[in-house]
């Protein structure tokens, strides 16, 4: 999850019911409450260079070798 895609965080809507909204709780009054889509430059830079690779625990060795080969091919095409 990337916070820039969480409207609830950016719009301070933390729950369906106001009593559960952390932005409205007295105990959180001293916490940061404003979030902007560009505030975490380093995290966003890392996220922009991250790839999610789906795997499954029942993949057999040949499947894993194919996946590794595909990753290596894709990496070689980029470099």
mmCIF file of the N, C-alpha and C atoms, coordinates in Angstrom:
data_MODEL
# 
_entry.id   MODEL 
# 
loop_
_atom_site.group_PDB 
_atom_site.id 
_atom_site.type_symbol 
_atom_site.label_atom_id 
_atom_site.label_alt_id 
_atom_site.label_comp_id 
_atom_site.label_asym_id 
_atom_site.label_entity_id 
_atom_site.label_seq_id 
_atom_site.pdbx_PDB_ins_code 
_atom_site.Cartn_x 
_atom_site.Cartn_y 
_atom_site.Cartn_z 
_atom_site.occupancy 
_atom_site.B_iso_or_equiv 
_atom_site.pdbx_formal_charge 
_atom_site.auth_seq_id 
_atom_site.auth_comp_id 
_atom_site.auth_asym_id 
_atom_site.auth_atom_id 
_atom_site.pdbx_PDB_model_num 
ATOM 1   N N  . UNK A 1 1  ? 0.832   -1.173  0.000   1.00 0.00 ? 1  UNK A N  1 
ATOM 2   C CA . UNK A 1 1  ? 0.000   0.000   0.000   1.00 0.00 ? 1  UNK A CA 1 
ATOM 3   C C  . UNK A 1 1  ? 0.882   1.242   0.000   1.00 0.00 ? 1  UNK A C  1 
ATOM 4   N N  . UNK A 1 2  ? 0.494   2.213   -0.789  1.00 0.00 ? 2  UNK A N  1 
ATOM 5   C CA . UNK A 1 2  ? 1.196   3.485   -0.843  1.00 0.00 ? 2  UNK A CA 1 
ATOM 6   C C  . UNK A 1 2  ? 0.238   4.571   -0.362  1.00 0.00 ? 2  UNK A C  1 
ATOM 7   N N  . UNK A 1 3  ? 0.696   5.363   0.593   1.00 0.00 ? 3  UNK A N  1 
ATOM 8   C CA . UNK A 1 3  ? -0.192  6.355   1.207   1.00 0.00 ? 3  UNK A CA 1 
ATOM 9   C C  . UNK A 1 3  ? -0.755  7.355   0.206   1.00 0.00 ? 3  UNK A C  1 
ATOM 10  N N  . UNK A 1 4  ? -0.058  7.575   -0.906  1.00 0.00 ? 4  UNK A N  1 
ATOM 11  C CA . UNK A 1 4  ? -0.549  8.535   -1.900  1.00 0.00 ? 4  UNK A CA 1 
ATOM 12  C C  . UNK A 1 4  ? -1.854  8.073   -2.545  1.00 0.00 ? 4  UNK A C  1 
ATOM 13  N N  . UNK A 1 5  ? -2.168  6.794   -2.392  1.00 0.00 ? 5  UNK A N  1 
ATOM 14  C CA . UNK A 1 5  ? -3.400  6.237   -2.954  1.00 0.00 ? 5  UNK A CA 1 
ATOM 15  C C  . UNK A 1 5  ? -4.477  6.040   -1.897  1.00 0.00 ? 5  UNK A C  1 
ATOM 16  N N  . UNK A 1 6  ? -4.208  6.417   -0.670  1.00 0.00 ? 6  UNK A N  1 
ATOM 17  C CA . UNK A 1 6  ? -5.165  6.252   0.418   1.00 0.00 ? 6  UNK A CA 1 
ATOM 18  C C  . UNK A 1 6  ? -5.894  7.566   0.644   1.00 0.00 ? 6  UNK A C  1 
ATOM 19  N N  . UNK A 1 7  ? -7.021  7.718   0.006   1.00 0.00 ? 7  UNK A N  1 
ATOM 20  C CA . UNK A 1 7  ? -7.812  8.939   0.177   1.00 0.00 ? 7  UNK A CA 1 
ATOM 21  C C  . UNK A 1 7  ? -8.175  9.165   1.639   1.00 0.00 ? 7  UNK A C  1 
ATOM 22  N N  . UNK A 1 8  ? -8.405  8.078   2.378   1.00 0.00 ? 8  UNK A N  1 
ATOM 23  C CA . UNK A 1 8  ? -8.780  8.209   3.780   1.00 0.00 ? 8  UNK A CA 1 
ATOM 24  C C  . UNK A 1 8  ? -7.688  8.920   4.581   1.00 0.00 ? 8  UNK A C  1 
ATOM 25  N N  . UNK A 1 9  ? -6.435  8.653   4.258   1.00 0.00 ? 9  UNK A N  1 
ATOM 26  C CA . UNK A 1 9  ? -5.320  9.310   4.957   1.00 0.00 ? 9  UNK A CA 1 
ATOM 27  C C  . UNK A 1 9  ? -5.206  10.757  4.505   1.00 0.00 ? 9  UNK A C  1 
ATOM 28  N N  . UNK A 1 10 ? -5.212  10.961  3.205   1.00 0.00 ? 10 UNK A N  1 
ATOM 29  C CA . UNK A 1 10 ? -5.038  12.322  2.679   1.00 0.00 ? 10 UNK A CA 1 
ATOM 30  C C  . UNK A 1 10 ? -6.203  13.235  3.038   1.00 0.00 ? 10 UNK A C  1 
ATOM 31  N N  . UNK A 1 11 ? -7.394  12.663  3.190   1.00 0.00 ? 11 UNK A N  1 
ATOM 32  C CA . UNK A 1 11 ? -8.585  13.465  3.507   1.00 0.00 ? 11 UNK A CA 1 
ATOM 33  C C  . UNK A 1 11 ? -8.966  13.383  4.982   1.00 0.00 ? 11 UNK A C  1 
ATOM 34  N N  . UNK A 1 12 ? -8.127  12.722  5.791   1.00 0.00 ? 12 UNK A N  1 
ATOM 35  C CA . UNK A 1 12 ? -8.349  12.589  7.235   1.00 0.00 ? 12 UNK A CA 1 
ATOM 36  C C  . UNK A 1 12 ? -9.691  11.929  7.551   1.00 0.00 ? 12 UNK A C  1 
ATOM 37  N N  . UNK A 1 13 ? -9.978  10.866  6.830   1.00 0.00 ? 13 UNK A N  1 
ATOM 38  C CA . UNK A 1 13 ? -11.196 10.088  7.066   1.00 0.00 ? 13 UNK A CA 1 
ATOM 39  C C  . UNK A 1 13 ? -10.766 8.690   7.503   1.00 0.00 ? 13 UNK A C  1 
ATOM 40  N N  . UNK A 1 14 ? -10.549 8.537   8.786   1.00 0.00 ? 14 UNK A N  1 
ATOM 41  C CA . UNK A 1 14 ? -9.972  7.299   9.281   1.00 0.00 ? 14 UNK A CA 1 
ATOM 42  C C  . UNK A 1 14 ? -10.928 6.183   9.608   1.00 0.00 ? 14 UNK A C  1 
ATOM 43  N N  . UNK A 1 15 ? -12.228 6.407   9.557   1.00 0.00 ? 15 UNK A N  1 
ATOM 44  C CA . UNK A 1 15 ? -13.168 5.346   9.905   1.00 0.00 ? 15 UNK A CA 1 
ATOM 45  C C  . UNK A 1 15 ? -14.551 5.689   9.366   1.00 0.00 ? 15 UNK A C  1 
ATOM 46  N N  . UNK A 1 16 ? -15.391 4.678   9.310   1.00 0.00 ? 16 UNK A N  1 
ATOM 47  C CA . UNK A 1 16 ? -16.766 4.898   8.840   1.00 0.00 ? 16 UNK A CA 1 
ATOM 48  C C  . UNK A 1 16 ? -17.605 5.647   9.869   1.00 0.00 ? 16 UNK A C  1 
ATOM 49  N N  . UNK A 1 17 ? -17.215 5.516   11.122  1.00 0.00 ? 17 UNK A N  1 
ATOM 50  C CA . UNK A 1 17 ? -17.976 6.183   12.195  1.00 0.00 ? 17 UNK A CA 1 
ATOM 51  C C  . UNK A 1 17 ? -17.072 7.220   12.872  1.00 0.00 ? 17 UNK A C  1 
ATOM 52  N N  . UNK A 1 18 ? -17.551 8.430   13.091  1.00 0.00 ? 18 UNK A N  1 
ATOM 53  C CA . UNK A 1 18 ? -16.721 9.483   13.694  1.00 0.00 ? 18 UNK A CA 1 
ATOM 54  C C  . UNK A 1 18 ? -16.079 9.086   15.026  1.00 0.00 ? 18 UNK A C  1 
ATOM 55  N N  . UNK A 1 19 ? -16.742 8.248   15.801  1.00 0.00 ? 19 UNK A N  1 
ATOM 56  C CA . UNK A 1 19 ? -16.186 7.840   17.091  1.00 0.00 ? 19 UNK A CA 1 
ATOM 57  C C  . UNK A 1 19 ? -14.937 6.977   16.942  1.00 0.00 ? 19 UNK A C  1 
ATOM 58  N N  . UNK A 1 20 ? -14.741 6.396   15.767  1.00 0.00 ? 20 UNK A N  1 
ATOM 59  C CA . UNK A 1 20 ? -13.582 5.542   15.523  1.00 0.00 ? 20 UNK A CA 1 
ATOM 60  C C  . UNK A 1 20 ? -12.510 6.228   14.674  1.00 0.00 ? 20 UNK A C  1 
ATOM 61  N N  . UNK A 1 21 ? -12.752 7.445   14.268  1.00 0.00 ? 21 UNK A N  1 
ATOM 62  C CA . UNK A 1 21 ? -11.825 8.170   13.409  1.00 0.00 ? 21 UNK A CA 1 
ATOM 63  C C  . UNK A 1 21 ? -10.629 8.648   14.228  1.00 0.00 ? 21 UNK A C  1 
ATOM 64  N N  . UNK A 1 22 ? -9.416  8.107   13.977  1.00 0.00 ? 22 UNK A N  1 
ATOM 65  C CA . UNK A 1 22 ? -8.249  8.494   14.778  1.00 0.00 ? 22 UNK A CA 1 
ATOM 66  C C  . UNK A 1 22 ? -7.903  9.979   14.660  1.00 0.00 ? 22 UNK A C  1 
ATOM 67  N N  . UNK A 1 23 ? -8.331  10.616  13.582  1.00 0.00 ? 23 UNK A N  1 
ATOM 68  C CA . UNK A 1 23 ? -8.039  12.036  13.403  1.00 0.00 ? 23 UNK A CA 1 
ATOM 69  C C  . UNK A 1 23 ? -8.886  12.908  14.334  1.00 0.00 ? 23 UNK A C  1 
ATOM 70  N N  . UNK A 1 24 ? -9.950  12.347  14.868  1.00 0.00 ? 24 UNK A N  1 
ATOM 71  C CA . UNK A 1 24 ? -10.840 13.099  15.752  1.00 0.00 ? 24 UNK A CA 1 
ATOM 72  C C  . UNK A 1 24 ? -10.641 12.749  17.232  1.00 0.00 ? 24 UNK A C  1 
ATOM 73  N N  . UNK A 1 25 ? -9.820  11.763  17.528  1.00 0.00 ? 25 UNK A N  1 
ATOM 74  C CA . UNK A 1 25 ? -9.640  11.329  18.908  1.00 0.00 ? 25 UNK A CA 1 
ATOM 75  C C  . UNK A 1 25 ? -8.794  12.323  19.696  1.00 0.00 ? 25 UNK A C  1 
ATOM 76  N N  . UNK A 1 26 ? -9.241  12.629  20.880  1.00 0.00 ? 26 UNK A N  1 
ATOM 77  C CA . UNK A 1 26 ? -8.527  13.557  21.768  1.00 0.00 ? 26 UNK A CA 1 
ATOM 78  C C  . UNK A 1 26 ? -7.095  13.081  22.020  1.00 0.00 ? 26 UNK A C  1 
ATOM 79  N N  . UNK A 1 27 ? -6.911  11.782  22.204  1.00 0.00 ? 27 UNK A N  1 
ATOM 80  C CA . UNK A 1 27 ? -5.585  11.228  22.490  1.00 0.00 ? 27 UNK A CA 1 
ATOM 81  C C  . UNK A 1 27 ? -4.592  11.465  21.353  1.00 0.00 ? 27 UNK A C  1 
ATOM 82  N N  . UNK A 1 28 ? -5.076  11.701  20.152  1.00 0.00 ? 28 UNK A N  1 
ATOM 83  C CA . UNK A 1 28 ? -4.198  11.910  18.992  1.00 0.00 ? 28 UNK A CA 1 
ATOM 84  C C  . UNK A 1 28 ? -4.010  13.378  18.632  1.00 0.00 ? 28 UNK A C  1 
ATOM 85  N N  . UNK A 1 29 ? -4.497  14.250  19.462  1.00 0.00 ? 29 UNK A N  1 
ATOM 86  C CA . UNK A 1 29 ? -4.468  15.677  19.141  1.00 0.00 ? 29 UNK A CA 1 
ATOM 87  C C  . UNK A 1 29 ? -3.055  16.189  18.839  1.00 0.00 ? 29 UNK A C  1 
ATOM 88  N N  . UNK A 1 30 ? -2.039  15.627  19.476  1.00 0.00 ? 30 UNK A N  1 
ATOM 89  C CA . UNK A 1 30 ? -0.660  16.072  19.258  1.00 0.00 ? 30 UNK A CA 1 
ATOM 90  C C  . UNK A 1 30 ? 0.045   15.391  18.098  1.00 0.00 ? 30 UNK A C  1 
ATOM 91  N N  . UNK A 1 31 ? -0.603  14.465  17.456  1.00 0.00 ? 31 UNK A N  1 
ATOM 92  C CA . UNK A 1 31 ? 0.010   13.730  16.334  1.00 0.00 ? 31 UNK A CA 1 
ATOM 93  C C  . UNK A 1 31 ? -0.088  14.527  15.040  1.00 0.00 ? 31 UNK A C  1 
ATOM 94  N N  . UNK A 1 32 ? 0.785   14.183  14.107  1.00 0.00 ? 32 UNK A N  1 
ATOM 95  C CA . UNK A 1 32 ? 0.703   14.800  12.778  1.00 0.00 ? 32 UNK A CA 1 
ATOM 96  C C  . UNK A 1 32 ? -0.652  14.453  12.172  1.00 0.00 ? 32 UNK A C  1 
ATOM 97  N N  . UNK A 1 33 ? -1.285  15.427  11.582  1.00 0.00 ? 33 UNK A N  1 
ATOM 98  C CA . UNK A 1 33 ? -2.609  15.212  11.009  1.00 0.00 ? 33 UNK A CA 1 
ATOM 99  C C  . UNK A 1 33 ? -2.674  15.553  9.524   1.00 0.00 ? 33 UNK A C  1 
ATOM 100 N N  . UNK A 1 34 ? -1.686  16.207  8.995   1.00 0.00 ? 34 UNK A N  1 
ATOM 101 C CA . UNK A 1 34 ? -1.710  16.607  7.587   1.00 0.00 ? 34 UNK A CA 1 
ATOM 102 C C  . UNK A 1 34 ? -0.744  15.742  6.786   1.00 0.00 ? 34 UNK A C  1 
ATOM 103 N N  . UNK A 1 35 ? -1.253  15.163  5.745   1.00 0.00 ? 35 UNK A N  1 
ATOM 104 C CA . UNK A 1 35 ? -0.452  14.330  4.857   1.00 0.00 ? 35 UNK A CA 1 
ATOM 105 C C  . UNK A 1 35 ? -0.656  14.808  3.430   1.00 0.00 ? 35 UNK A C  1 
ATOM 106 N N  . UNK A 1 36 ? 0.440   14.905  2.685   1.00 0.00 ? 36 UNK A N  1 
ATOM 107 C CA . UNK A 1 36 ? 0.356   15.327  1.291   1.00 0.00 ? 36 UNK A CA 1 
ATOM 108 C C  . UNK A 1 36 ? 0.992   14.252  0.414   1.00 0.00 ? 36 UNK A C  1 
ATOM 109 N N  . UNK A 1 37 ? 0.577   14.146  -0.831  1.00 0.00 ? 37 UNK A N  1 
ATOM 110 C CA . UNK A 1 37 ? 1.094   13.090  -1.705  1.00 0.00 ? 37 UNK A CA 1 
ATOM 111 C C  . UNK A 1 37 ? 2.594   13.174  -1.977  1.00 0.00 ? 37 UNK A C  1 
ATOM 112 N N  . UNK A 1 38 ? 3.218   14.293  -1.692  1.00 0.00 ? 38 UNK A N  1 
ATOM 113 C CA . UNK A 1 38 ? 4.643   14.442  -2.025  1.00 0.00 ? 38 UNK A CA 1 
ATOM 114 C C  . UNK A 1 38 ? 5.542   14.549  -0.800  1.00 0.00 ? 38 UNK A C  1 
ATOM 115 N N  . UNK A 1 39 ? 5.075   14.154  0.361   1.00 0.00 ? 39 UNK A N  1 
ATOM 116 C CA . UNK A 1 39 ? 5.836   14.403  1.578   1.00 0.00 ? 39 UNK A CA 1 
ATOM 117 C C  . UNK A 1 39 ? 6.917   13.357  1.887   1.00 0.00 ? 39 UNK A C  1 
ATOM 118 N N  . UNK A 1 40 ? 6.891   12.214  1.295   1.00 0.00 ? 40 UNK A N  1 
ATOM 119 C CA . UNK A 1 40 ? 7.865   11.151  1.602   1.00 0.00 ? 40 UNK A CA 1 
ATOM 120 C C  . UNK A 1 40 ? 8.676   10.816  0.349   1.00 0.00 ? 40 UNK A C  1 
ATOM 121 N N  . UNK A 1 41 ? 9.526   11.729  -0.049  1.00 0.00 ? 41 UNK A N  1 
ATOM 122 C CA . UNK A 1 41 ? 10.269  11.592  -1.310  1.00 0.00 ? 41 UNK A CA 1 
ATOM 123 C C  . UNK A 1 41 ? 11.083  10.301  -1.390  1.00 0.00 ? 41 UNK A C  1 
ATOM 124 N N  . UNK A 1 42 ? 11.813  9.974   -0.322  1.00 0.00 ? 42 UNK A N  1 
ATOM 125 C CA . UNK A 1 42 ? 12.658  8.777   -0.354  1.00 0.00 ? 42 UNK A CA 1 
ATOM 126 C C  . UNK A 1 42 ? 11.812  7.515   -0.471  1.00 0.00 ? 42 UNK A C  1 
ATOM 127 N N  . UNK A 1 43 ? 10.733  7.451   0.289   1.00 0.00 ? 43 UNK A N  1 
ATOM 128 C CA . UNK A 1 43 ? 9.862   6.270   0.233   1.00 0.00 ? 43 UNK A CA 1 
ATOM 129 C C  . UNK A 1 43 ? 9.229   6.124   -1.144  1.00 0.00 ? 43 UNK A C  1 
ATOM 130 N N  . UNK A 1 44 ? 8.790   7.234   -1.711  1.00 0.00 ? 44 UNK A N  1 
ATOM 131 C CA . UNK A 1 44 ? 8.180   7.183   -3.043  1.00 0.00 ? 44 UNK A CA 1 
ATOM 132 C C  . UNK A 1 44 ? 9.204   6.793   -4.100  1.00 0.00 ? 44 UNK A C  1 
ATOM 133 N N  . UNK A 1 45 ? 10.446  7.244   -3.958  1.00 0.00 ? 45 UNK A N  1 
ATOM 134 C CA . UNK A 1 45 ? 11.501  6.861   -4.891  1.00 0.00 ? 45 UNK A CA 1 
ATOM 135 C C  . UNK A 1 45 ? 11.725  5.350   -4.852  1.00 0.00 ? 45 UNK A C  1 
ATOM 136 N N  . UNK A 1 46 ? 11.783  4.803   -3.646  1.00 0.00 ? 46 UNK A N  1 
ATOM 137 C CA . UNK A 1 46 ? 11.953  3.346   -3.501  1.00 0.00 ? 46 UNK A CA 1 
ATOM 138 C C  . UNK A 1 46 ? 10.744  2.611   -4.071  1.00 0.00 ? 46 UNK A C  1 
ATOM 139 N N  . UNK A 1 47 ? 9.557   3.073   -3.755  1.00 0.00 ? 47 UNK A N  1 
ATOM 140 C CA . UNK A 1 47 ? 8.336   2.416   -4.244  1.00 0.00 ? 47 UNK A CA 1 
ATOM 141 C C  . UNK A 1 47 ? 8.269   2.440   -5.769  1.00 0.00 ? 47 UNK A C  1 
ATOM 142 N N  . UNK A 1 48 ? 8.737   3.512   -6.379  1.00 0.00 ? 48 UNK A N  1 
ATOM 143 C CA . UNK A 1 48 ? 8.714   3.616   -7.837  1.00 0.00 ? 48 UNK A CA 1 
ATOM 144 C C  . UNK A 1 48 ? 9.697   2.667   -8.511  1.00 0.00 ? 48 UNK A C  1 
ATOM 145 N N  . UNK A 1 49 ? 10.644  2.139   -7.739  1.00 0.00 ? 49 UNK A N  1 
ATOM 146 C CA . UNK A 1 49 ? 11.615  1.194   -8.287  1.00 0.00 ? 49 UNK A CA 1 
ATOM 147 C C  . UNK A 1 49 ? 11.351  -0.234  -7.811  1.00 0.00 ? 49 UNK A C  1 
ATOM 148 N N  . UNK A 1 50 ? 10.195  -0.456  -7.222  1.00 0.00 ? 50 UNK A N  1 
ATOM 149 C CA . UNK A 1 50 ? 9.858   -1.752  -6.646  1.00 0.00 ? 50 UNK A CA 1 
ATOM 150 C C  . UNK A 1 50 ? 8.933   -2.519  -7.584  1.00 0.00 ? 50 UNK A C  1 
ATOM 151 N N  . UNK A 1 51 ? 9.130   -3.823  -7.619  1.00 0.00 ? 51 UNK A N  1 
ATOM 152 C CA . UNK A 1 51 ? 8.302   -4.692  -8.453  1.00 0.00 ? 51 UNK A CA 1 
ATOM 153 C C  . UNK A 1 51 ? 7.697   -5.771  -7.564  1.00 0.00 ? 51 UNK A C  1 
ATOM 154 N N  . UNK A 1 52 ? 6.424   -6.054  -7.758  1.00 0.00 ? 52 UNK A N  1 
ATOM 155 C CA . UNK A 1 52 ? 5.777   -7.133  -7.036  1.00 0.00 ? 52 UNK A CA 1 
ATOM 156 C C  . UNK A 1 52 ? 5.759   -8.360  -7.940  1.00 0.00 ? 52 UNK A C  1 
ATOM 157 N N  . UNK A 1 53 ? 6.278   -9.449  -7.422  1.00 0.00 ? 53 UNK A N  1 
ATOM 158 C CA . UNK A 1 53 ? 6.317   -10.691 -8.179  1.00 0.00 ? 53 UNK A CA 1 
ATOM 159 C C  . UNK A 1 53 ? 5.454   -11.709 -7.444  1.00 0.00 ? 53 UNK A C  1 
ATOM 160 N N  . UNK A 1 54 ? 4.372   -12.110 -8.077  1.00 0.00 ? 54 UNK A N  1 
ATOM 161 C CA . UNK A 1 54 ? 3.468   -13.073 -7.457  1.00 0.00 ? 54 UNK A CA 1 
ATOM 162 C C  . UNK A 1 54 ? 4.109   -14.454 -7.435  1.00 0.00 ? 54 UNK A C  1 
ATOM 163 N N  . UNK A 1 55 ? 4.016   -15.106 -6.313  1.00 0.00 ? 55 UNK A N  1 
ATOM 164 C CA . UNK A 1 55 ? 4.514   -16.472 -6.176  1.00 0.00 ? 55 UNK A CA 1 
ATOM 165 C C  . UNK A 1 55 ? 3.435   -17.312 -5.501  1.00 0.00 ? 55 UNK A C  1 
ATOM 166 N N  . UNK A 1 56 ? 3.650   -18.592 -5.505  1.00 0.00 ? 56 UNK A N  1 
ATOM 167 C CA . UNK A 1 56 ? 2.686   -19.501 -4.881  1.00 0.00 ? 56 UNK A CA 1 
ATOM 168 C C  . UNK A 1 56 ? 3.477   -20.621 -4.218  1.00 0.00 ? 56 UNK A C  1 
ATOM 169 N N  . UNK A 1 57 ? 3.097   -21.033 -3.021  1.00 0.00 ? 57 UNK A N  1 
ATOM 170 C CA . UNK A 1 57 ? 3.852   -22.081 -2.327  1.00 0.00 ? 57 UNK A CA 1 
ATOM 171 C C  . UNK A 1 57 ? 3.840   -23.432 -3.038  1.00 0.00 ? 57 UNK A C  1 
ATOM 172 N N  . UNK A 1 58 ? 2.923   -23.626 -3.964  1.00 0.00 ? 58 UNK A N  1 
ATOM 173 C CA . UNK A 1 58 ? 2.874   -24.905 -4.672  1.00 0.00 ? 58 UNK A CA 1 
ATOM 174 C C  . UNK A 1 58 ? 3.622   -24.883 -6.005  1.00 0.00 ? 58 UNK A C  1 
ATOM 175 N N  . UNK A 1 59 ? 4.349   -23.788 -6.287  1.00 0.00 ? 59 UNK A N  1 
ATOM 176 C CA . UNK A 1 59 ? 5.173   -23.789 -7.496  1.00 0.00 ? 59 UNK A CA 1 
ATOM 177 C C  . UNK A 1 59 ? 6.225   -24.888 -7.385  1.00 0.00 ? 59 UNK A C  1 
ATOM 178 N N  . UNK A 1 60 ? 6.397   -25.597 -8.461  1.00 0.00 ? 60 UNK A N  1 
ATOM 179 C CA . UNK A 1 60 ? 7.411   -26.641 -8.523  1.00 0.00 ? 60 UNK A CA 1 
ATOM 180 C C  . UNK A 1 60 ? 8.717   -26.032 -9.021  1.00 0.00 ? 60 UNK A C  1 
ATOM 181 N N  . UNK A 1 61 ? 9.806   -26.765 -8.851  1.00 0.00 ? 61 UNK A N  1 
ATOM 182 C CA . UNK A 1 61 ? 11.130  -26.268 -9.226  1.00 0.00 ? 61 UNK A CA 1 
ATOM 183 C C  . UNK A 1 61 ? 11.180  -25.748 -10.669 1.00 0.00 ? 61 UNK A C  1 
ATOM 184 N N  . UNK A 1 62 ? 10.596  -26.448 -11.652 1.00 0.00 ? 62 UNK A N  1 
ATOM 185 C CA . UNK A 1 62 ? 10.636  -25.916 -13.024 1.00 0.00 ? 62 UNK A CA 1 
ATOM 186 C C  . UNK A 1 62 ? 9.906   -24.572 -13.152 1.00 0.00 ? 62 UNK A C  1 
ATOM 187 N N  . UNK A 1 63 ? 8.802   -24.416 -12.402 1.00 0.00 ? 63 UNK A N  1 
ATOM 188 C CA . UNK A 1 63 ? 8.072   -23.142 -12.430 1.00 0.00 ? 63 UNK A CA 1 
ATOM 189 C C  . UNK A 1 63 ? 8.951   -22.023 -11.875 1.00 0.00 ? 63 UNK A C  1 
ATOM 190 N N  . UNK A 1 64 ? 9.627   -22.308 -10.771 1.00 0.00 ? 64 UNK A N  1 
ATOM 191 C CA . UNK A 1 64 ? 10.490  -21.302 -10.143 1.00 0.00 ? 64 UNK A CA 1 
ATOM 192 C C  . UNK A 1 64 ? 11.636  -20.937 -11.092 1.00 0.00 ? 64 UNK A C  1 
ATOM 193 N N  . UNK A 1 65 ? 12.196  -21.938 -11.765 1.00 0.00 ? 65 UNK A N  1 
ATOM 194 C CA . UNK A 1 65 ? 13.271  -21.650 -12.729 1.00 0.00 ? 65 UNK A CA 1 
ATOM 195 C C  . UNK A 1 65 ? 12.763  -20.760 -13.855 1.00 0.00 ? 65 UNK A C  1 
ATOM 196 N N  . UNK A 1 66 ? 11.554  -21.017 -14.323 1.00 0.00 ? 66 UNK A N  1 
ATOM 197 C CA . UNK A 1 66 ? 10.958  -20.173 -15.376 1.00 0.00 ? 66 UNK A CA 1 
ATOM 198 C C  . UNK A 1 66 ? 10.765  -18.741 -14.895 1.00 0.00 ? 66 UNK A C  1 
ATOM 199 N N  . UNK A 1 67 ? 10.266  -18.601 -13.670 1.00 0.00 ? 67 UNK A N  1 
ATOM 200 C CA . UNK A 1 67 ? 10.054  -17.258 -13.112 1.00 0.00 ? 67 UNK A CA 1 
ATOM 201 C C  . UNK A 1 67 ? 11.387  -16.526 -13.002 1.00 0.00 ? 67 UNK A C  1 
ATOM 202 N N  . UNK A 1 68 ? 12.402  -17.202 -12.484 1.00 0.00 ? 68 UNK A N  1 
ATOM 203 C CA . UNK A 1 68 ? 13.730  -16.587 -12.358 1.00 0.00 ? 68 UNK A CA 1 
ATOM 204 C C  . UNK A 1 68 ? 14.264  -16.200 -13.728 1.00 0.00 ? 68 UNK A C  1 
ATOM 205 N N  . UNK A 1 69 ? 14.075  -17.063 -14.703 1.00 0.00 ? 69 UNK A N  1 
ATOM 206 C CA . UNK A 1 69 ? 14.523  -16.743 -16.065 1.00 0.00 ? 69 UNK A CA 1 
ATOM 207 C C  . UNK A 1 69 ? 13.807  -15.525 -16.622 1.00 0.00 ? 69 UNK A C  1 
ATOM 208 N N  . UNK A 1 70 ? 12.513  -15.439 -16.389 1.00 0.00 ? 70 UNK A N  1 
ATOM 209 C CA . UNK A 1 70 ? 11.743  -14.273 -16.860 1.00 0.00 ? 70 UNK A CA 1 
ATOM 210 C C  . UNK A 1 70 ? 12.203  -12.991 -16.181 1.00 0.00 ? 70 UNK A C  1 
ATOM 211 N N  . UNK A 1 71 ? 12.491  -13.076 -14.887 1.00 0.00 ? 71 UNK A N  1 
ATOM 212 C CA . UNK A 1 71 ? 12.983  -11.893 -14.167 1.00 0.00 ? 71 UNK A CA 1 
ATOM 213 C C  . UNK A 1 71 ? 14.340  -11.469 -14.723 1.00 0.00 ? 71 UNK A C  1 
ATOM 214 N N  . UNK A 1 72 ? 15.220  -12.434 -14.925 1.00 0.00 ? 72 UNK A N  1 
ATOM 215 C CA . UNK A 1 72 ? 16.538  -12.109 -15.481 1.00 0.00 ? 72 UNK A CA 1 
ATOM 216 C C  . UNK A 1 72 ? 16.427  -11.515 -16.877 1.00 0.00 ? 72 UNK A C  1 
ATOM 217 N N  . UNK A 1 73 ? 15.540  -12.047 -17.709 1.00 0.00 ? 73 UNK A N  1 
ATOM 218 C CA . UNK A 1 73 ? 15.347  -11.505 -19.048 1.00 0.00 ? 73 UNK A CA 1 
ATOM 219 C C  . UNK A 1 73 ? 14.837  -10.064 -18.998 1.00 0.00 ? 73 UNK A C  1 
ATOM 220 N N  . UNK A 1 74 ? 13.882  -9.830  -18.102 1.00 0.00 ? 74 UNK A N  1 
ATOM 221 C CA . UNK A 1 74 ? 13.329  -8.479  -17.980 1.00 0.00 ? 74 UNK A CA 1 
ATOM 222 C C  . UNK A 1 74 ? 14.398  -7.504  -17.478 1.00 0.00 ? 74 UNK A C  1 
ATOM 223 N N  . UNK A 1 75 ? 15.196  -7.930  -16.506 1.00 0.00 ? 75 UNK A N  1 
ATOM 224 C CA . UNK A 1 75 ? 16.257  -7.078  -15.972 1.00 0.00 ? 75 UNK A CA 1 
ATOM 225 C C  . UNK A 1 75 ? 17.291  -6.770  -17.054 1.00 0.00 ? 75 UNK A C  1 
ATOM 226 N N  . UNK A 1 76 ? 17.630  -7.774  -17.839 1.00 0.00 ? 76 UNK A N  1 
ATOM 227 C CA . UNK A 1 76 ? 18.634  -7.576  -18.905 1.00 0.00 ? 76 UNK A CA 1 
ATOM 228 C C  . UNK A 1 76 ? 18.107  -6.598  -19.956 1.00 0.00 ? 76 UNK A C  1 
ATOM 229 N N  . UNK A 1 77 ? 16.811  -6.645  -20.218 1.00 0.00 ? 77 UNK A N  1 
ATOM 230 C CA . UNK A 1 77 ? 16.227  -5.727  -21.210 1.00 0.00 ? 77 UNK A CA 1 
ATOM 231 C C  . UNK A 1 77 ? 16.252  -4.281  -20.727 1.00 0.00 ? 77 UNK A C  1 
ATOM 232 N N  . UNK A 1 78 ? 16.181  -4.088  -19.426 1.00 0.00 ? 78 UNK A N  1 
ATOM 233 C CA . UNK A 1 78 ? 16.194  -2.735  -18.863 1.00 0.00 ? 78 UNK A CA 1 
ATOM 234 C C  . UNK A 1 78 ? 17.617  -2.179  -18.818 1.00 0.00 ? 78 UNK A C  1 
ATOM 235 N N  . UNK A 1 79 ? 18.549  -3.038  -18.457 1.00 0.00 ? 79 UNK A N  1 
ATOM 236 C CA . UNK A 1 79 ? 19.939  -2.595  -18.307 1.00 0.00 ? 79 UNK A CA 1 
ATOM 237 C C  . UNK A 1 79 ? 20.582  -2.540  -19.622 1.00 0.00 ? 79 UNK A C  1 
# 
